[in-house]
Amino acid sequence: MKLLRYGEPGHEIPGVLDADGNVRNLAGIVDDIDGSALASGRLAHIDVSLLPLVEGTPRLGPCVGNVGKFICIGLNYADHAAESGMPIPEEPEVFTKATSAICGPNDDVIQPRNSTKLDWEVELAIVIGRDALYVSEDRAVDHIAGYCVCNDVSERSFQLEKGSQWDKGKGCDTFGPIGPWLVTVNEIDNPCDLDMWLDVNDRRFQQGNTRTMVFSPSRIVSYLSHFMSLQSGDIISTGTPPGVGLGQNPPVYLKPGDVMELGIAGLGTQRQVVVPSG
């Protein structure tokens, strides 16, 4: 099942993509695609073909609403760690993005004031479906609702040149496009073998596969659940393959007018235009 949210920002309506690629209205079934709906189980047995069709091509919002935590894992691809000149972590590197960074998959990305090193990162994101605390790795998948595409937009000068904490370069408004849809876990045979890519202005920069992840989604969920409780609707972005702007020689950074297009096999695609801050 491909769950989504559509409509104007802040007023999104729950929906689902049917087998023919049409958006169907879920408003009569759940109030939103959020932790409450994911945990309720009400979406598991619906007949999508009986739901009302949505006319036209509405804006797609973030595929999950009311997100409680937006957690990220750094340096989780062996080949990306190598391009960054950093050792492969022995344990997951954990940081957070502000939930106010979340936006729709095709919304504009705003370059913040004083930004000089705006960068991109295509990532597989986990969406928690059932509360998790101290779960084992072999049971972690029971707590995953599904997966989606995330662009972990990053401002490298904020991240790396303004102290030791990464969060300042990760949580700016629009730095967390998610979607276009949340693909439920039963539709993804192996999240550790998904092709992923990202283009800037039609030039392919990232071409990778989740098989080079150091820590699998199940390992990540289990690991995090030993440091904090995970609630339904939380998002965990799991790292990026090589090809980020910082890793180019010389580095390449985004500027207003640039277009990012990215996707992951089975999870859909995103497209963002960079615009200046107001």
Secondary structure, 3 states (H helix, E strand, C coil): CEEEEECCCCCCEEEEECCCCCEEECCCCCCCCCHHHHHHCCCCCCCHHHCCECCCCCCECCCCCCCCCEEEEECCEHHHHHHCCCCCCCCCEEEECCHHHEECCCCCEEECCCCCCEECCEEEEEEECCCECCCCHHHHHHHEEEEEEEECCEEHHHHHCCCCCCHHHCCCCCCEEECCCEEEHHHCCCCCCCEEEEEECCEEEEEEEHHHECCCHHHHHHHHCCCCCECCCCEEECCCCCCCHHHCCCCCCECCCCEEEEEECCCEEEEEEEEECC
